[in-house]
Amino acid sequence: MRFIRRKQDEPDEPGQVTRIAPAVAYDGDLYHLPDWAQRRREERKLGRAHATDGQIDTLTLQTGSVPRFNELEDERVEELCHHDERTEQEIQRARAELESQKIRLAESRRAFGEAREALDDSRRRVTELEQPSRRAGDGRPSSIAISGSRWPAVRRWLPGALLLLLLLIVEVPILYQVILSWGDSVAMTALLAAGAALIMLVAPHMYGRAFRAWQEHGSSAQGRWLLAGVALVWLGLIVAVAVLRRDALVKPLVVDGQNIGPTSEGVNQLPTMILLLALLIATALIAADLGRRMHNPNDRRLRELRAKRDAEARACADAQAAYQRDAGYAESIAQYLQAADRRRASRLRRLDSGFDSLATAYLGGVVEGLRDPEAASWAERIVLRRRTRS
C-alpha cells in the first residue's frame, strides 16, 4: 500500500516543519488472500473431473447436496482461523513498530531542535557581525568582507598604494647605487637590491598586520612591549641603513678602475641623511599602515561564521527532512492500526465472496463435464439458493 506524496510549498524558514505523507507507508500485512482466479480454474477443472469420473451426477444436483461444498466450507473455516491468527500478529507487530518509531521520532525531533538552535545562534552572530568597521578595534569586519565588493577598499587603499609605489621608484635606484659597491656583479647587485627592497616592505607590512590584530583582540603586557620593542629595533635598523646609504652615496664611486665621483656630489651629509631617513621611515610607515588596514582579523572571523552558518543550515535541513520522514512514518503506522477493524471486515467479506465463487466455479465444471441441460438448470438453482441464503 503506497501513499502519493502531496506537493506542498517549501517552508520559508528552516524552523518550520511541514507534515508530509511518506512516499512508502507502513505495510505490516502478514495475511494475504488466496489467488481466487487460480483457485477458480482449479475448482472448474476438479468439477469436470468429478463429473467425468461419475463422482457426481444430475441426480446428486437435484438433491441439492454437493459433497465438494462441505470440503470448501471446511477450507473456509480453516482459512478464517488462519486469517484471525495473522491479523492478531499484524496488530501486535504494528504496535511494537509504533513504539519503536516513537523513540526514533523523539530522537529525530531532538536532533532537529539542536540543529535549529545552532543555526539560529550562528545566524544571530553573523547578523551582529555584519556591520562595517568604523574604527580600528571596534570588533567589526571590513565592508569588503560584508558585501564582497572590492571597490570601496580600492578607493581607500589606492592613495597609499600609489604613494608607496612612488617611494619605491625613488627607493630602488638609491638602493641599487648603494649596493653596487658591495656586489661582485651587476646581477648579484640587482638581486641584493630587490631582496632588500622586499624586506623593507614585507617586514613593516607584517608588523602592521600584527598591530591590527592587537587593536582588535587586545594583547597582554608582554605582547605590547614586544610590539614596541620591534618598532624600536626597526627604527634602529632604519638609522643604520640610512648611515650606510649616506656613506655609500658620499663615497667616491669607482667603476672599472675609474673614479667617477660620489653620487651625492654637491650635497652635504646632513641633508642627505635627513632625506634618506625620511624616505625609509615613510616607506615603512606606509607599508605598515597598508598592512594594518588591509588585514582586518574580523574578516576571517566573519568568513568562518558564514561557513559555519551554511554548514549548519544544511545540517538543519537534513535533520528537518529526517524528522518529517519519521513523523510521516509514525502517522502511517497509527493509521494502519486505526484501520485494523475495517481491514478485518473487508477481508472477511472477500473470503466469503471468494469461497462462494469457488463453489460456483465447481458447479460450472460439473455442468461442463455432464453436458446435461437439466444438470445446468439444477446447478443454477443451487447457485441462486446459496446467494439468497448468504
MOMOLIN-V829490 format. One record per residue. N is the residue number from 1. RES is the residue in one small letter. PHI is phi in degrees with one decimal (* if undefined). PSI is psi in radians with two decimals (none if undefined). NEAR is the number of other ideal C-beta (glycine too) atoms within 8 Angstrom. Layout:
n = <N & N>
res = <RES & RES>
phi = <PHI & PHI>
psi = <PSI & PSI>
near = <NEAR & NEAR>
This chain:
n = <1 & 2 & 3 & 4 & 5 & 6 & 7 & 8 & 9 & 10 & 11 & 12 & 13 & 14 & 15 & 16 & 17 & 18 & 19 & 20 & 21 & 22 & 23 & 24 & 25 & 26 & 27 & 28 & 29 & 30 & 31 & 32 & 33 & 34 & 35 & 36 & 37 & 38 & 39 & 40 & 41 & 42 & 43 & 44 & 45 & 46 & 47 & 48 & 49 & 50 & 51 & 52 & 53 & 54 & 55 & 56 & 57 & 58 & 59 & 60 & 61 & 62 & 63 & 64 & 65 & 66 & 67 & 68 & 69 & 70 & 71 & 72 & 73 & 74 & 75 & 76 & 77 & 78 & 79 & 80 & 81 & 82 & 83 & 84 & 85 & 86 & 87 & 88 & 89 & 90 & 91 & 92 & 93 & 94 & 95 & 96 & 97 & 98 & 99 & 100 & 101 & 102 & 103 & 104 & 105 & 106 & 107 & 108 & 109 & 110 & 111 & 112 & 113 & 114 & 115 & 116 & 117 & 118 & 119 & 120 & 121 & 122 & 123 & 124 & 125 & 126 & 127 & 128 & 129 & 130 & 131 & 132 & 133 & 134 & 135 & 136 & 137 & 138 & 139 & 140 & 141 & 142 & 143 & 144 & 145 & 146 & 147 & 148 & 149 & 150 & 151 & 152 & 153 & 154 & 155 & 156 & 157 & 158 & 159 & 160 & 161 & 162 & 163 & 164 & 165 & 166 & 167 & 168 & 169 & 170 & 171 & 172 & 173 & 174 & 175 & 176 & 177 & 178 & 179 & 180 & 181 & 182 & 183 & 184 & 185 & 186 & 187 & 188 & 189 & 190 & 191 & 192 & 193 & 194 & 195 & 196 & 197 & 198 & 199 & 200 & 201 & 202 & 203 & 204 & 205 & 206 & 207 & 208 & 209 & 210 & 211 & 212 & 213 & 214 & 215 & 216 & 217 & 218 & 219 & 220 & 221 & 222 & 223 & 224 & 225 & 226 & 227 & 228 & 229 & 230 & 231 & 232 & 233 & 234 & 235 & 236 & 237 & 238 & 239 & 240 & 241 & 242 & 243 & 244 & 245 & 246 & 247 & 248 & 249 & 250 & 251 & 252 & 253 & 254 & 255 & 256 & 257 & 258 & 259 & 260 & 261 & 262 & 263 & 264 & 265 & 266 & 267 & 268 & 269 & 270 & 271 & 272 & 273 & 274 & 275 & 276 & 277 & 278 & 279 & 280 & 281 & 282 & 283 & 284 & 285 & 286 & 287 & 288 & 289 & 290 & 291 & 292 & 293 & 294 & 295 & 296 & 297 & 298 & 299 & 300 & 301 & 302 & 303 & 304 & 305 & 306 & 307 & 308 & 309 & 310 & 311 & 312 & 313 & 314 & 315 & 316 & 317 & 318 & 319 & 320 & 321 & 322 & 323 & 324 & 325 & 326 & 327 & 328 & 329 & 330 & 331 & 332 & 333 & 334 & 335 & 336 & 337 & 338 & 339 & 340 & 341 & 342 & 343 & 344 & 345 & 346 & 347 & 348 & 349 & 350 & 351 & 352 & 353 & 354 & 355 & 356 & 357 & 358 & 359 & 360 & 361 & 362 & 363 & 364 & 365 & 366 & 367 & 368 & 369 & 370 & 371 & 372 & 373 & 374 & 375 & 376 & 377 & 378 & 379 & 380 & 381 & 382 & 383 & 384 & 385 & 386 & 387 & 388 & 389 & 390>
res = <m & r & f & i & r & r & k & q & d & e & p & d & e & p & g & q & v & t & r & i & a & p & a & v & a & y & d & g & d & l & y & h & l & p & d & w & a & q & r & r & r & e & e & r & k & l & g & r & a & h & a & t & d & g & q & i & d & t & l & t & l & q & t & g & s & v & p & r & f & n & e & l & e & d & e & r & v & e & e & l & c & h & h & d & e & r & t & e & q & e & i & q & r & a & r & a & e & l & e & s & q & k & i & r & l & a & e & s & r & r & a & f & g & e & a & r & e & a & l & d & d & s & r & r & r & v & t & e & l & e & q & p & s & r & r & a & g & d & g & r & p & s & s & i & a & i & s & g & s & r & w & p & a & v & r & r & w & l & p & g & a & l & l & l & l & l & l & l & i & v & e & v & p & i & l & y & q & v & i & l & s & w & g & d & s & v & a & m & t & a & l & l & a & a & g & a & a & l & i & m & l & v & a & p & h & m & y & g & r & a & f & r & a & w & q & e & h & g & s & s & a & q & g & r & w & l & l & a & g & v & a & l & v & w & l & g & l & i & v & a & v & a & v & l & r & r & d & a & l & v & k & p & l & v & v & d & g & q & n & i & g & p & t & s & e & g & v & n & q & l & p & t & m & i & l & l & l & a & l & l & i & a & t & a & l & i & a & a & d & l & g & r & r & m & h & n & p & n & d & r & r & l & r & e & l & r & a & k & r & d & a & e & a & r & a & c & a & d & a & q & a & a & y & q & r & d & a & g & y & a & e & s & i & a & q & y & l & q & a & a & d & r & r & r & a & s & r & l & r & r & l & d & s & g & f & d & s & l & a & t & a & y & l & g & g & v & v & e & g & l & r & d & p & e & a & a & s & w & a & e & r & i & v & l & r & r & r & t & r & s>
phi = <* & -117.6 & -102.2 & -87.5 & -67.3 & -81.6 & -80.8 & -133.2 & -66.5 & -69.6 & -65.8 & -67.2 & -118.5 & -61.8 & -72.3 & -79.6 & -118.0 & -101.8 & -75.4 & -125.5 & -77.1 & -67.6 & -63.7 & -126.4 & -80.2 & -65.2 & -128.3 & -109.9 & -67.4 & -102.4 & -104.5 & -130.4 & -63.8 & -62.3 & -80.0 & -63.5 & -61.8 & -65.9 & -63.5 & -65.5 & -63.6 & -66.7 & -66.6 & -63.6 & -63.7 & -65.4 & -61.5 & -63.4 & -65.3 & -64.0 & -68.4 & -68.4 & -80.4 & 84.4 & -73.5 & -145.9 & -140.2 & -65.3 & -61.4 & -64.2 & -66.4 & -65.1 & -70.4 & 80.0 & -104.6 & -113.2 & -56.4 & -64.5 & -62.5 & -65.5 & -66.1 & -65.9 & -65.6 & -62.0 & -63.2 & -62.7 & -62.4 & -64.3 & -66.3 & -64.3 & -63.4 & -62.6 & -63.4 & -62.9 & -64.9 & -66.8 & -63.4 & -64.3 & -63.5 & -60.9 & -65.2 & -63.6 & -67.6 & -65.0 & -63.8 & -63.8 & -64.3 & -65.5 & -65.1 & -65.3 & -68.2 & -63.1 & -66.2 & -63.2 & -66.1 & -63.8 & -66.8 & -67.3 & -65.8 & -65.3 & -63.0 & -66.6 & -63.1 & -65.6 & -63.8 & -69.0 & -64.2 & -63.8 & -66.3 & -61.4 & -65.0 & -65.2 & -63.0 & -63.1 & -66.9 & -66.2 & -62.9 & -65.1 & -83.4 & -79.7 & -127.8 & -62.4 & -70.4 & -97.2 & -153.9 & -66.3 & 94.2 & -86.1 & 76.8 & -105.9 & -79.6 & -78.6 & -64.7 & -66.1 & -71.8 & -76.8 & -92.0 & 82.4 & -88.3 & -96.5 & -64.1 & -58.5 & -68.2 & -63.2 & -63.0 & -78.7 & -94.0 & -60.2 & -58.2 & -64.3 & -66.2 & -65.2 & -65.2 & -64.0 & -62.8 & -62.8 & -63.9 & -67.3 & -60.2 & -79.3 & -69.8 & -62.8 & -60.9 & -63.9 & -63.6 & -63.1 & -66.1 & -68.6 & -81.1 & -58.0 & -74.3 & -98.7 & -76.0 & -80.4 & -148.3 & -64.9 & -63.5 & -64.9 & -63.4 & -62.9 & -63.9 & -64.4 & -65.7 & -63.4 & -62.5 & -64.5 & -63.6 & -63.4 & -65.2 & -66.1 & -94.4 & -66.8 & -61.5 & -63.1 & -60.7 & -65.2 & -63.8 & -61.8 & -63.8 & -63.7 & -65.1 & -67.8 & -62.5 & -66.3 & -63.1 & -80.2 & -107.8 & 77.2 & -159.1 & -76.1 & -60.3 & -63.1 & -64.7 & -65.1 & -63.8 & -65.7 & -61.6 & -63.8 & -65.4 & -62.8 & -62.7 & -66.3 & -61.5 & -65.5 & -63.8 & -64.3 & -65.7 & -62.3 & -63.0 & -64.1 & -64.7 & -62.2 & -63.6 & -61.9 & -66.4 & -61.2 & -62.8 & -70.6 & -78.0 & -87.9 & -81.4 & -59.3 & -98.3 & -111.0 & -124.0 & 56.9 & 77.6 & -113.1 & -81.2 & -106.2 & 87.8 & -71.5 & -68.2 & -97.4 & -63.8 & 93.3 & -120.1 & -69.2 & -69.6 & -65.6 & -60.7 & -63.9 & -63.8 & -63.7 & -62.7 & -65.6 & -62.3 & -62.5 & -64.5 & -67.4 & -65.1 & -62.7 & -61.5 & -65.3 & -66.7 & -65.7 & -63.0 & -67.1 & -68.4 & -62.7 & -63.8 & -67.0 & -84.7 & -82.6 & -119.1 & -81.7 & -63.3 & -71.3 & -63.2 & -66.0 & -62.0 & -65.1 & -61.5 & -65.4 & -66.0 & -66.1 & -64.1 & -64.3 & -62.5 & -65.2 & -64.2 & -69.9 & -65.2 & -66.3 & -64.4 & -65.8 & -63.6 & -64.6 & -65.3 & -66.2 & -62.6 & -64.6 & -63.7 & -65.3 & -62.7 & -64.2 & -65.7 & -65.0 & -68.2 & -62.8 & -66.6 & -66.6 & -66.3 & -61.9 & -65.0 & -63.1 & -67.3 & -64.9 & -91.2 & -62.5 & -66.1 & -63.9 & -65.9 & -64.3 & -64.1 & -64.8 & -64.9 & -63.3 & -63.2 & -70.9 & -66.2 & -61.4 & -64.6 & -66.5 & -70.5 & -62.9 & -67.5 & -67.0 & -63.0 & -64.4 & -64.6 & -64.4 & -63.1 & -61.9 & -66.0 & -62.5 & -62.2 & -63.4 & -74.4 & -78.3 & 54.4 & -124.0 & -58.4 & -66.7 & -64.2 & -63.0 & -64.2 & -67.9 & -64.5 & -64.7 & -64.1 & -61.8 & -63.1 & -63.7 & -65.2 & -65.9 & -67.4 & -67.0 & -68.6 & -78.3>
psi = <2.14 & 2.55 & 2.54 & 2.23 & 2.23 & 2.33 & 2.11 & 2.70 & 2.50 & 2.54 & 2.53 & -0.63 & 2.55 & -0.36 & -0.33 & 2.48 & 2.07 & 2.16 & 2.22 & 2.60 & 2.47 & 2.55 & -0.61 & 1.99 & 2.95 & 2.29 & 1.75 & 0.38 & 2.12 & -0.36 & 2.35 & 2.35 & 2.65 & 2.81 & 1.62 & -0.63 & -0.79 & -0.73 & -0.68 & -0.66 & -0.69 & -0.71 & -0.69 & -0.73 & -0.70 & -0.70 & -0.74 & -0.70 & -0.75 & -0.67 & -0.69 & -0.65 & -0.14 & 0.23 & -0.33 & 2.50 & -3.01 & -0.66 & -0.68 & -0.67 & -0.58 & -0.62 & -0.34 & 0.05 & 1.94 & 1.99 & -0.58 & -0.49 & -0.64 & -0.68 & -0.70 & -0.62 & -0.70 & -0.72 & -0.69 & -0.79 & -0.73 & -0.70 & -0.63 & -0.72 & -0.76 & -0.68 & -0.79 & -0.72 & -0.80 & -0.66 & -0.72 & -0.70 & -0.67 & -0.77 & -0.77 & -0.75 & -0.67 & -0.68 & -0.75 & -0.73 & -0.64 & -0.71 & -0.72 & -0.68 & -0.56 & -0.65 & -0.80 & -0.64 & -0.70 & -0.68 & -0.78 & -0.58 & -0.71 & -0.77 & -0.70 & -0.70 & -0.74 & -0.74 & -0.67 & -0.69 & -0.73 & -0.71 & -0.74 & -0.70 & -0.76 & -0.70 & -0.73 & -0.76 & -0.67 & -0.72 & -0.73 & -0.59 & -0.36 & 0.98 & 2.15 & 2.58 & 2.32 & -0.54 & 2.78 & 2.36 & 0.04 & 0.01 & 0.24 & 2.61 & 3.00 & 2.82 & -0.51 & -0.63 & -0.54 & -0.87 & -0.40 & -0.10 & 2.33 & -0.09 & -0.78 & -0.67 & -0.67 & -0.76 & -0.59 & -0.62 & -0.32 & -0.79 & -0.79 & -0.69 & -0.71 & -0.69 & -0.70 & -0.70 & -0.71 & -0.74 & -0.64 & -0.61 & -0.64 & -0.60 & -0.82 & -0.79 & -0.69 & -0.79 & -0.67 & -0.75 & -0.62 & -0.77 & -0.23 & -0.62 & -0.26 & -0.49 & 2.61 & -0.40 & 2.96 & -0.71 & -0.77 & -0.68 & -0.77 & -0.70 & -0.76 & -0.67 & -0.80 & -0.75 & -0.75 & -0.68 & -0.72 & -0.72 & -0.67 & -0.44 & -0.78 & -0.76 & -0.86 & -0.62 & -0.82 & -0.61 & -0.71 & -0.68 & -0.78 & -0.67 & -0.67 & -0.66 & -0.67 & -0.68 & -0.67 & -0.78 & -0.14 & 3.03 & 2.89 & 2.98 & -0.66 & -0.69 & -0.73 & -0.73 & -0.60 & -0.75 & -0.77 & -0.70 & -0.72 & -0.71 & -0.72 & -0.73 & -0.75 & -0.65 & -0.69 & -0.69 & -0.65 & -0.77 & -0.74 & -0.76 & -0.68 & -0.72 & -0.77 & -0.71 & -0.71 & -0.81 & -0.67 & -0.56 & -0.59 & -0.18 & 2.39 & 2.39 & 2.22 & 2.09 & 2.08 & 0.69 & 0.09 & 2.22 & 1.99 & 0.12 & 2.87 & 2.70 & -0.66 & 0.70 & 2.30 & -0.03 & 2.34 & 2.89 & -0.64 & -0.86 & -0.63 & -0.75 & -0.76 & -0.76 & -0.76 & -0.74 & -0.78 & -0.71 & -0.80 & -0.77 & -0.75 & -0.73 & -0.80 & -0.74 & -0.72 & -0.75 & -0.72 & -0.70 & -0.69 & -0.72 & -0.64 & -0.67 & -0.54 & -0.37 & 1.36 & 2.04 & -0.33 & -0.35 & -0.75 & -0.67 & -0.72 & -0.75 & -0.73 & -0.71 & -0.68 & -0.72 & -0.71 & -0.72 & -0.76 & -0.72 & -0.72 & -0.52 & -0.73 & -0.73 & -0.67 & -0.71 & -0.72 & -0.75 & -0.64 & -0.75 & -0.72 & -0.71 & -0.73 & -0.71 & -0.79 & -0.69 & -0.75 & -0.68 & -0.70 & -0.67 & -0.65 & -0.61 & -0.76 & -0.71 & -0.62 & -0.74 & -0.68 & -0.50 & 0.21 & -0.78 & -0.75 & -0.68 & -0.69 & -0.80 & -0.69 & -0.70 & -0.71 & -0.73 & -0.71 & -0.55 & -0.83 & -0.79 & -0.65 & -0.77 & -0.55 & -0.68 & -0.52 & -0.74 & -0.74 & -0.71 & -0.65 & -0.78 & -0.65 & -0.71 & -0.66 & -0.79 & -0.71 & -0.64 & -0.64 & -0.58 & 0.78 & 2.09 & -0.60 & -0.63 & -0.68 & -0.69 & -0.78 & -0.63 & -0.66 & -0.67 & -0.72 & -0.77 & -0.76 & -0.70 & -0.69 & -0.70 & -0.66 & -0.68 & -0.60 & none>
near = <5 & 6 & 10 & 5 & 8 & 6 & 3 & 6 & 4 & 5 & 9 & 4 & 5 & 10 & 7 & 7 & 10 & 9 & 7 & 9 & 11 & 12 & 6 & 6 & 12 & 9 & 7 & 10 & 7 & 7 & 10 & 3 & 8 & 7 & 5 & 10 & 6 & 8 & 12 & 11 & 9 & 8 & 13 & 13 & 9 & 11 & 19 & 12 & 10 & 13 & 16 & 7 & 6 & 6 & 6 & 12 & 9 & 10 & 6 & 9 & 14 & 7 & 6 & 8 & 6 & 12 & 8 & 12 & 9 & 7 & 8 & 12 & 9 & 8 & 9 & 11 & 8 & 8 & 11 & 10 & 8 & 9 & 12 & 8 & 8 & 10 & 13 & 8 & 9 & 13 & 10 & 8 & 10 & 14 & 9 & 8 & 11 & 12 & 8 & 8 & 12 & 9 & 8 & 9 & 12 & 8 & 8 & 12 & 10 & 8 & 11 & 14 & 8 & 9 & 13 & 13 & 8 & 11 & 14 & 9 & 8 & 12 & 9 & 8 & 9 & 12 & 7 & 7 & 12 & 8 & 7 & 8 & 12 & 5 & 5 & 8 & 6 & 7 & 5 & 9 & 13 & 11 & 10 & 11 & 11 & 11 & 6 & 6 & 7 & 7 & 6 & 10 & 11 & 8 & 7 & 7 & 11 & 8 & 6 & 11 & 9 & 8 & 9 & 13 & 8 & 8 & 12 & 11 & 8 & 9 & 12 & 11 & 8 & 12 & 12 & 11 & 11 & 12 & 12 & 9 & 8 & 7 & 10 & 3 & 6 & 6 & 6 & 9 & 13 & 9 & 8 & 11 & 12 & 9 & 8 & 10 & 12 & 8 & 8 & 13 & 12 & 9 & 10 & 15 & 12 & 9 & 14 & 16 & 11 & 9 & 11 & 15 & 9 & 12 & 8 & 12 & 6 & 4 & 7 & 5 & 5 & 6 & 9 & 10 & 8 & 8 & 13 & 8 & 8 & 9 & 9 & 8 & 8 & 12 & 9 & 8 & 8 & 12 & 9 & 8 & 9 & 12 & 9 & 9 & 12 & 12 & 8 & 11 & 14 & 10 & 8 & 7 & 12 & 7 & 6 & 3 & 4 & 6 & 6 & 7 & 6 & 9 & 8 & 8 & 6 & 3 & 6 & 5 & 7 & 6 & 8 & 13 & 11 & 8 & 8 & 13 & 11 & 8 & 12 & 12 & 10 & 9 & 15 & 13 & 9 & 12 & 15 & 13 & 10 & 14 & 15 & 13 & 12 & 8 & 10 & 12 & 10 & 14 & 12 & 7 & 10 & 14 & 9 & 8 & 12 & 9 & 8 & 9 & 12 & 8 & 8 & 12 & 10 & 8 & 11 & 14 & 9 & 8 & 14 & 13 & 8 & 11 & 14 & 12 & 9 & 13 & 11 & 12 & 12 & 12 & 11 & 13 & 14 & 9 & 9 & 13 & 11 & 6 & 8 & 12 & 6 & 7 & 9 & 9 & 8 & 8 & 12 & 10 & 8 & 9 & 13 & 10 & 8 & 12 & 13 & 11 & 10 & 13 & 15 & 9 & 14 & 15 & 13 & 11 & 17 & 16 & 14 & 11 & 12 & 10 & 5 & 8 & 5 & 7 & 13 & 9 & 8 & 11 & 13 & 8 & 9 & 12 & 11 & 8 & 9 & 10 & 8 & 6 & 5 & 6>
